[in-house]
Amino acid sequence: MKQICLVLSLCVLFALSSCTKDDLLKKYTTDMDGVLIEYWHNDNGSWSTADYTYKYRLVLTGRLPSAVVNSEYVVLSNTKEVTFDQCAAQIISSSTADWFDKSKTVLVECH
């Protein structure tokens, strides 16, 4: 009987510890330099924001016209076909036509 109680107790502890939201490898928050939207790296390899989950985290580097230094954009996406120019257009443009469909791609950092 003692062994059954011990096994059940261990199972409950294991279940409680594995049910936390901390199934993530690293969290990026808006109080960090350049982070626009809070996101995190899940232990299954995917990336998430509060609203969506993505396959890839892409770091895109380039130089804006008339800029002295390079800029860096970090996007979460379900495709690898995102360009630096698309990110720059989203930052510079006020037209929503230039913005990403957040269910497919989201700009999360700008440096």
C-alpha positions in Angstrom: 0.0 0.0 0.0 2.9 2.4 0.9 4.5 1.7 -2.5 1.2 2.5 -4.4 0.9 5.8 -2.5 4.5 6.7 -3.2 4.1 5.9 -6.9 0.9 7.9 -7.1 2.5 10.8 -5.3 5.4 10.8 -7.7 3.1 10.7 -10.7 1.1 13.7 -9.4 4.3 15.6 -8.8 5.6 14.8 -12.3 2.3 15.8 -13.8 2.2 19.1 -12.0 5.7 20.0 -12.9 5.2 19.2 -16.6 2.0 21.2 -16.9 3.6 24.6 -16.4 3.8 27.2 -19.1 7.6 27.1 -18.7 8.0 24.6 -21.5 10.1 27.1 -23.2 13.8 27.5 -23.8 14.1 31.3 -23.8 11.7 34.2 -23.4 12.2 37.6 -25.1 10.3 40.5 -23.4 9.6 44.1 -24.4 11.8 45.3 -21.6 14.8 43.9 -23.5 16.5 46.3 -26.0 14.9 46.2 -29.4 12.1 43.7 -28.6 8.8 45.0 -30.0 6.6 42.0 -29.2 7.1 39.5 -26.4 8.0 36.0 -27.8 9.6 32.8 -26.7 11.4 29.7 -28.0 9.4 26.5 -27.2 11.1 23.3 -26.2 9.7 21.6 -29.4 11.7 24.0 -31.6 8.9 26.4 -32.5 8.6 30.0 -31.7 5.5 31.7 -30.2 3.9 35.1 -29.4 0.8 35.4 -27.3 -1.3 34.9 -30.4 0.5 32.5 -32.8 3.2 29.8 -33.1 5.8 29.9 -35.9 8.3 27.5 -37.4 11.3 29.8 -37.8 13.1 32.8 -36.2 14.9 34.7 -38.9 17.5 37.4 -38.3 17.7 39.8 -41.3 20.5 42.3 -41.6 20.8 45.1 -44.2 21.2 48.9 -44.6 18.4 51.3 -45.1 18.9 54.1 -47.6 20.9 57.0 -46.2 21.7 55.0 -43.0 25.2 55.0 -41.6 25.0 51.6 -40.0 23.3 48.3 -40.7 19.9 47.5 -39.2 18.8 44.1 -38.0 15.3 42.7 -37.9 14.1 39.6 -36.2 11.0 37.9 -37.5 9.1 34.8 -36.6 7.6 33.1 -39.6 6.2 29.9 -41.1 8.3 30.5 -44.2 11.9 31.3 -44.8 11.0 33.6 -47.7 11.0 36.9 -45.8 13.3 39.7 -46.9 15.0 42.6 -45.2 13.2 45.0 -47.5 9.8 43.6 -46.4 10.7 44.3 -42.8 11.9 47.8 -43.6 8.7 48.6 -45.5 6.7 47.5 -42.5 8.7 49.8 -40.2 8.7 52.8 -42.5 5.3 52.6 -44.1 2.0 53.7 -42.6 0.1 51.7 -45.1 -1.3 48.4 -43.7 -0.8 46.9 -47.1 2.9 46.7 -46.3 2.3 44.9 -43.0 2.8 41.2 -42.5 -0.2 38.8 -42.0 0.6 38.1 -38.3 -0.7 34.5 -38.6 2.2 33.9 -41.0 5.0 36.3 -40.1 5.5 38.8 -37.3 8.3 41.4 -36.8 9.4 40.9 -33.2 12.8 42.8 -32.9 14.4 45.8 -34.5 18.0 46.8 -33.9 
